[in-house]
């Protein structure tokens, strides 16, 4: 065999061309699998947070009218003393403010809204998608 015709051997005596490409493909596949697992985990967490926010919103819609009704009935009852009425007014104020603050912090706060986004993009010269900070650009067919 002429030296030019002999296959070049890469690391550990294996032919370098196909194994390096194979190794790059395996790394790209592993990275893609890990990114998929990360995205699935974020998606599941987002679904659980949605359920929690929905439950808290429903409970707030039930609790606020109940507290207002009980405190209003105490405040407008002529047989109650001034001390009881002042306690009912204080409870009404504190409960409403606390509930509104909790609803704002957990449900309505714009900073608590998560955005699910793809975390991979396809590079033109790469056989597999490559991670790129939440941007998904597909290869343009030409």
N, C-alpha and C positions, 0 to 999 in steps of 0.2 A: 504494500500500500504506500502511496505517496503521502508525505506528511500533510499536504493540503487537504487530502481526502479523508483523513482520519477525523472521527467525531471529536469535538472539543469536550473535555470533561470538566465539569464544574466542581463544586465542593463535594468532598467525599467520593470522588471518582465517578459520579453519575453524570450522564450527559446534561449539559447546562441549559440548553434551549427549552426543551419541553418541561423539565422539572421546575425551572424558575418561573415559567408561565403558570405552571400548575400550582406552585407555591403561592404566587401572587393571587391566583383565582381563589385558592383556599382561604387566604387571608381576607380577601374581599368578601367572600361568602360568610366567613366567621364574623366579620365586622357587621355585615348586613343582618345576620341572625341576632347579634347582640343589640343592634339598633331597633330591630323589630320587637325584641323582648322588652326593651326600654319603653318603646312607644305603647305596647300593649299594657304595660304596668301603669303608665301615665293615664291611659284611657280608662282602665279599671278604677284608678283612684279618682278620676274626674267623675265617673258615674256614681261612685259612693258619695262624693261631696255633693253632687246634685241631689241625691236622695235626702241627705242631711239638711241641705238648704230648703228643699221642698217641705220636709216635715217641720222644720222650724218656722217657716212662713205660715203653714197651716195652723200650727199651734198658736202663733202670735195672733192670727186672725180670730181664733177662738178665745184666747185668754184676755185680750184687750177689752172686748165687749163685756165679758164676764166681770172683770175687775171694775169697769165703769158702772155696770149695773148694780153691783153690790154696794160700792161706795156711794152712788147716787141715792140708793134706797136708804142708806144710813143718814146721808146728809139731809135728805128731805123728810125724814121721819121726825115729827114734832115731839115725840116722847123721848128722844135721845138727848143727852146732856151736851154741853158745849165741848167738854173734853173728848167725848166719843166722836163728835163731829169733826173736831180738829185732827184726831187720829185717823179718821177715815179720809179726810182731805190730804193729809200727809202721805198716807199709804197709796192713795190714788196717784199723787204726783210722783212719788218715788218709783212705784211699779211701772207706770207708763214711761217715764224717762229711762229706766233700766231696760225695759223691753225694747223700746225704740233704739237705744244704743246697741243692744245685742243684735237686733235685726239688721241694723246698718252695718255693724262690724262683720257679721257672718254672711249675710245675704246680699245686701245692696252695695257694698263697697266695691268700686270698680277695680281696685288692686287685687281683690280676691278672685276675680274671673280668670280662669286659665284658658289659654289658647292652645288647642292641639294643632300641631303642624307637622308635616313630613320632615324627617331629619336626614334624608338622603337625596342625592341628585345623581344623574347619570352623566359621566364625563364622556366626551366624544371618543377618546382613544382608550378608554377603559372598558373591559368586558363586563364589569359589574358596577353597580351604583357605588358612589363614594360619599361619605358623610360631609355635609356642608351646612352647619348651623341653621337648620330649620328651613332651608330653601330647597325647592324641588323643581329642577329644570330638566325637562326631558330632551332627548336628542332630537334635533330638527330633521324631519325627513326631507331630503332634497333630491 
